[in-house]
Amino acid sequence: MLDRESLSVFSEVASKLDKGFAKLPAFQDESPEMARLAEVLEATAERLQDNYPYFHPLYAGQMLKPPHPVARLAYALAMWINPNNHALDGGRATSAMEKEAVAEIAGMFGWKKFLGHLCGGGTMANLEALWVAGRLHPGKKILASDQAHYTHGRISGVLQLPFETVPCDARGRMDVNALAKRLDRGDVGTVVATMGTTATGSVDPLPEILALREKHGFRIHADAAYGGYFVLTENLGGDAKRAFARIGDADSMVIDPHKHGLQPYGCGCVLFQDPEVGRLYKHDSPYTYFSSAELHLGEISLECSRPGAAAAALWATQRLLPLKKGSEFARGLERGRKAALALFEKLRTDARFVAAFPPELDIVVFAPRACSVSEASFLSRKIFEAAAKRDLHLAVAELPALFWQGNLGATKRDRETITCLRSVLMKPEHLDWVERIWDLLSVSADEVLGARGQSAKSGPANSI
């Protein structure tokens, strides 16, 4: 199942890289002998088998998308040198590649003049964005929806910035009326607009948030770590399409190439619309910056050492798959969304399940229909386990019962949250596997619900 065909290319390109250093005098490589190396790698391969098959279409649980073969190979190729993109001294070629790759990401949103760089992931990228926000509006509050990633509250604590959450509506999006009321009380420096929540893929109403900025003057940070690349797609619904059309009006944004950008972990990206925020990063180093007068990426980053291999992998991927509307890359995203819509339609019309709301991106959340929210939560876990035994890997999430508002019917609302099933259909191949996924899910549900029915016939249900 693992892609090994691409490895045949690697030996040739590694030889080409080696020729670039052919003039250097030979030296003794003190690496372990090949027999010992092979022995350790075989043991490593055995240990790595203890994983879910994240690369396979039947893995439809968490946000795990396999890197493109070109990203894997470019990363490995760069690791022969192991460049450090903190300074040009440590990563001349890969620093240039990072700037080019980041400029292409910024170009998706219409940004030509900006400040930005790669990070270890979305958490570090969001930290930098909120750090800048705090420096520009010291002491003022950071607001994010109660479905925004938990990292915003945690980061605000690290930065010692006051933080509050804003309620969401029944579709997991920031409630604009609640936001407006909070803004009227003042003392808000930044509002985080989540462009694709990690729980449900919900997209905050950015046009309405931008309109409130005109009145109140706060900064807008677009957390597009998950959903940012969907700006290239042509099959979003109306609300999401309008929101993504305005993402370029944010003051800062984050996007994670290691999610939909086909990159290995960790590869995040932070962008600022105003390049002048670079002054906030100013620092002195006694040794790092004297071999070149050019701008070092380390001068616009809170992180110091950063893998140049990540930049090489991203650059190579974007060279093979340009970030353009209508491109092969964009069509891959569109296929994931089509898969999510197809699965949602099956769930919506099946009496065994109750779906929350139509997916805005490529994430579907649903639960088995039951007498109570507690029972539905119990059955969700049972179906999750039954599906895993059939090699269908979903995820379990704890979400507000509000998201099922209007769909629960006579279900007793004995809990504020529901333990539900969650499917992330982010691989292009998922579209071809929807029927297989549905068949396995259906059989698993029949097994669990049938057993539950027999238990109910024989006596009172166990307490949940």
Secondary structure as the mmCIF struct_conf table of DSSP 4:
data_model
#
loop_
_struct_conf.conf_type_id
_struct_conf.id
_struct_conf.beg_label_comp_id
_struct_conf.beg_label_asym_id
_struct_conf.beg_label_seq_id
_struct_conf.end_label_comp_id
_struct_conf.end_label_asym_id
_struct_conf.end_label_seq_id
TURN_TY1_P TURN_TY1_P1 GLU A 5 SER A 6
HELX_RH_AL_P HELX_RH_AL_P1 LEU A 7 LYS A 19
TURN_TY1_P TURN_TY1_P2 GLY A 20 LYS A 23
BEND BEND1 LEU A 24 LEU A 24
HELX_LH_PP_P HELX_LH_PP_P1 PRO A 25 ALA A 26
HELX_LH_PP_P HELX_LH_PP_P2 SER A 31 GLU A 33
HELX_RH_AL_P HELX_RH_AL_P2 MET A 34 LEU A 48
TURN_TY1_P TURN_TY1_P3 GLN A 49 GLN A 49
BEND BEND2 ASP A 50 ASN A 51
TURN_TY1_P TURN_TY1_P4 TYR A 54 PHE A 55
BEND BEND3 HIS A 56 HIS A 56
TURN_TY1_P TURN_TY1_P5 PRO A 57 LEU A 58
STRN STRN1 TYR A 59 TYR A 59
BEND BEND4 GLY A 61 MET A 63
HELX_LH_PP_P HELX_LH_PP_P3 PRO A 66 HIS A 68
HELX_RH_AL_P HELX_RH_AL_P3 PRO A 69 MET A 79
TURN_TY1_P TURN_TY1_P6 TRP A 80 ILE A 81
STRN STRN2 ASN A 84 ASN A 84
TURN_TY1_P TURN_TY1_P7 ASN A 85 HIS A 86
BEND BEND5 ALA A 87 ALA A 87
TURN_TY1_P TURN_TY1_P8 LEU A 88 GLY A 90
HELX_RH_AL_P HELX_RH_AL_P4 ARG A 92 GLY A 107
TURN_TY1_P TURN_TY1_P9 MET A 108 GLY A 110
BEND BEND6 LYS A 112 LYS A 113
STRN STRN3 LEU A 115 CYS A 119
BEND BEND7 GLY A 120 GLY A 121
HELX_RH_AL_P HELX_RH_AL_P5 GLY A 122 LEU A 136
BEND BEND8 HIS A 137 HIS A 137
TURN_TY1_P TURN_TY1_P10 PRO A 138 GLY A 139
HELX_LH_PP_P HELX_LH_PP_P4 LYS A 140 LYS A 140
STRN STRN4 LYS A 141 SER A 145
TURN_TY1_P TURN_TY1_P11 ASP A 146 GLN A 147
BEND BEND9 ALA A 148 ALA A 148
TURN_TY1_P TURN_TY1_P12 TYR A 150 TYR A 150
HELX_RH_AL_P HELX_RH_AL_P6 THR A 151 VAL A 158
TURN_TY1_P TURN_TY1_P13 LEU A 159 GLN A 160
STRN STRN5 PHE A 163 VAL A 166
STRN STRN6 CYS A 168 CYS A 168
TURN_TY1_P TURN_TY1_P14 ALA A 170 ARG A 171
BEND BEND10 GLY A 172 ARG A 173
STRN STRN7 MET A 174 MET A 174
HELX_RH_AL_P HELX_RH_AL_P7 VAL A 176 ASP A 184
TURN_TY1_P TURN_TY1_P15 ARG A 185 ARG A 185
STRN STRN8 VAL A 188 THR A 194
STRN STRN9 MET A 195 MET A 195
BEND BEND11 GLY A 196 GLY A 196
TURN_TY1_P TURN_TY1_P16 THR A 198 THR A 200
STRN STRN10 VAL A 203 VAL A 203
HELX_RH_AL_P HELX_RH_AL_P8 LEU A 206 HIS A 216
STRN STRN11 ARG A 219 ASP A 223
TURN_TY1_P TURN_TY1_P17 ALA A 225 GLY A 227
HELX_RH_3T_P HELX_RH_3T_P1 GLY A 228 LEU A 232
BEND BEND12 GLU A 234 GLU A 234
HELX_RH_AL_P HELX_RH_AL_P9 GLY A 238 ALA A 245
TURN_TY1_P TURN_TY1_P18 ARG A 246 ARG A 246
HELX_RH_3T_P HELX_RH_3T_P2 ILE A 247 ASP A 249
BEND BEND13 ALA A 250 ASP A 251
STRN STRN12 SER A 252 ILE A 255
TURN_TY1_P TURN_TY1_P19 PRO A 257 GLY A 261
BEND BEND14 TYR A 265 GLY A 266
STRN STRN13 GLY A 268 PHE A 272
BEND BEND15 GLN A 273 GLN A 273
HELX_RH_3T_P HELX_RH_3T_P3 PRO A 275 TYR A 281
BEND BEND16 PRO A 286 SER A 291
BEND BEND17 ALA A 293 GLU A 294
HELX_LH_PP_P HELX_LH_PP_P5 LEU A 295 HIS A 296
HELX_RH_3T_P HELX_RH_3T_P4 LEU A 297 ILE A 300
BEND BEND18 LEU A 302 LEU A 302
BEND BEND19 SER A 305 SER A 305
STRN STRN14 PRO A 307 PRO A 307
HELX_RH_AL_P HELX_RH_AL_P10 GLY A 308 LEU A 320
BEND BEND20 LEU A 321 LEU A 321
TURN_TY1_P TURN_TY1_P20 LYS A 325 GLY A 326
BEND BEND21 SER A 327 SER A 327
HELX_RH_AL_P HELX_RH_AL_P11 GLU A 328 ARG A 348
TURN_TY1_P TURN_TY1_P21 THR A 349 THR A 349
TURN_TY1_P TURN_TY1_P22 ALA A 351 ARG A 352
STRN STRN15 PHE A 353 ALA A 355
BEND BEND22 PHE A 357 PHE A 357
BEND BEND23 GLU A 360 ASP A 362
STRN STRN16 ILE A 363 PRO A 368
BEND BEND24 CYS A 371 CYS A 371
STRN STRN17 SER A 372 SER A 372
HELX_RH_AL_P HELX_RH_AL_P12 VAL A 373 LYS A 389
TURN_TY1_P TURN_TY1_P23 ARG A 390 ASP A 391
STRN STRN18 HIS A 393 HIS A 393
STRN STRN19 ALA A 395 PRO A 400
HELX_RH_3T_P HELX_RH_3T_P5 ALA A 401 TRP A 404
TURN_TY1_P TURN_TY1_P24 GLN A 405 ASN A 407
TURN_TY1_P TURN_TY1_P25 GLY A 409 ALA A 410
STRN STRN20 LYS A 412 LYS A 412
BEND BEND25 GLU A 416 GLU A 416
STRN STRN21 THR A 417 VAL A 424
BEND BEND26 LYS A 427 LYS A 427
TURN_TY1_P TURN_TY1_P26 PRO A 428 GLU A 429
HELX_RH_AL_P HELX_RH_AL_P13 HIS A 430 SER A 458
BEND BEND27 GLY A 459 GLY A 459
HELX_LH_PP_P HELX_LH_PP_P6 PRO A 460 SER A 463
#
